[in-house]
Amino acid sequence: MKHAILYLDAQQSSTPGLLGHVFDKMTAEGLLPRVFYDGTVRTREEFLADVLRPGSLPFVIMAGEEVACFTWLNAIEGRAARGHFTFFRKFWGHRNSVPMGRRYFRYALSMRDADGYLFDCIVGITPQSNPLSWKFALECGCGMVGTIPDFLYMADTRTSVAAVAVAATREGMGVKDGEVMEAVWDA
């Protein structure tokens, strides 16, 4: 089956429709409050505004004709970015999600422009109480950075909780110097 990582350019007319589908799927599967645990995104309009704002780079990972994963980078500073992801239920399980997640990290870390690599590091920060999320990142090849006390605000409990920080680098992901990871592959 063909898999593809697609960048969702805000300037493309098809992007809001595809992101609307992603939002609907996240809502139907109960994933929205788990991904946007801080309560900042509750509606389609808030979702589109958040993931299409300047400095946000949204992607989908396709498995055939289906959206398997939605992921985006933001909080870009220098050559580092904060990464976010959610896999849809049909694609849960290490056999599906880990190879796709690893491919995505390798792809994002191998993206280049005329000045070289766009990113040297992608940082993930998740609630310590969500080990499925941060352990998944570790299984994909990210390194453990550590825990940060009271770093993340949880809207449902109105409390701040400890976070686990992980980081993906080219070295950690096994991306060789000059390597460009293709966005389409057979799996």
N, C-alpha and C positions, 0 to 999 in steps of 0.2 A: 504494500500500500504506500502510495506517495504521501509524504509529510512535507509541510512547508511552513516556514516562519514568514509572516507577512507584516510589514510595517504599515500601520494605519495612519496615513498622512491626512492631517486635518484639512488640507486643501482639496482632497479628492471628494467628489460628490457622493461616492458610495460609502465613505467612512462612517458618517452618523448612522446610517441604516444598519451596518454591520455591528457597530457598537451598541445600537439599540437592541439587536438580537442578543449580544453578549449580556447586556443588562437584564433582559427578560429571562435569559437562561440562569444567570446568577440568582435572580429573585426566585424563580421557580424551584431551584435546588436548595434554597435557604442559605446561600453562600454570601449574600451581600453584607449582612451584619458581621460575619466572620472576617471578611476582607476589610471592610470599612468600619472596624470596631470602635473608632473614635466618634462615630455618629455623623461625620461630615457629609456622607453620601447616603441619601434615603430615596431619592427620586431619579428618574431617567435624566432630567435636566441637570441635577447636581452631578450625576455620573459623567455626562458628556462634558460639562464645564470643567470637572476635575481632570479627566484623562486627556482632554484636548487643549488644556491651557498651555501657553508658551512654556517650554522647558520640560514638557512631558512627552515621552516617546512610547505610544501604545503599539503593541504587537498582538497577533493571535498566532497560535500554533495550530495548523490544520492537520487533520488525519483524514486523508481523502477529501470528501466534501464537508466534513464536520469540524466545528471548532472544538478542539480538545482542551485548549488552555488559553487564557487571557493573561497577558503580562505587560507591565509597563515600567519604564525607568523615569525617575524624576529626581528632584533635589540634586541636580547636576552641579558639581563644583569641581573646577579643573577637569581632570580626567577620571573622576569618580562619580558614581550615581547610586541612588537608592533603588533597589529592585523590588517589585511586587509581582505576585502571580496567584492564579487560581486555576486548578484543573477541574474540569467538569466530571461529574460522577462516573459516567461511562468509561472514563480514562483513568480513574483512580486505580491504584495498585502499582507496585514497583516495576512490574514488567512493562507497563505502558509509560508511566509518568517519569521515572528516573532517566531513561534514555532521552526522552524529549526535553526534560529539564536540563540535562547535561549538554545536549546539543544547543539549546538556547543560550546557555551561559557562554559556551565556546563561540557561538555565532556573534553574540553581542560584544564579547571581548576581542573579536577579530575584525570588527567593523573599522574601516579606515576612511580618511579623507586625504587631501593633498598634504596635510601636515603630519600624517601618521595615524596611529590608533586613536579612536575616539575615547575609549575607556581603558584604564589600567585596573580598575577595581569596581566591583558592584557589591554593594552592602545590602544585606537583608536584615531587617529588625522586626522580630515577631514576639508576641507575648510568650513568656516562659511557660505559661500554662497551655500553650498549643505546640506540644512536641512534634506532632505530625508535620507541622510546617517547617520548623527549624531542623528537625532530623532529616526531612526530605532534602533540604538544601545541602546538608552534610553528605548525604548519600550521592548527591549529584557532583560532589567534588569541592564544595565550598569548605573553607576553614573556619573553625570556631574562633571568634574574637573574644567573646565573654558575655557576661550579663551586666545589665545596667539597672540599678534599682529605681523603681517608680518612674520609669521612662515613658510608658505608653498609657494614654487615657482610654479607659473602657466606658463607652457611653451607657451600656446597659446597667452597669453597677455604679457609675459615677465615681470611679476610683482610678488611681494610677497604679499600674502594676509593673513588675520587673519584666525586662525584655531580654531576649537572647539576640546577640548580633553575630552574624556570619558574613564572610566575605569571599567573593570569587575573584581570582586573579588569573591571568594567562598561565603563569607558572603552575598554579594549583590545578588548573583545568587541563594542563598538558598541551596548550596551544604553543606551537613552535614559532620562533621569530619569523615574521613575514607570512605566516599561514593565514589563509582566508577560508573560513568555514562557510560552505555553501548553505543557502537557505532552503533548498529542496533536497530531499533524500528519500530513498526507499527503506522501509522498515518492515 
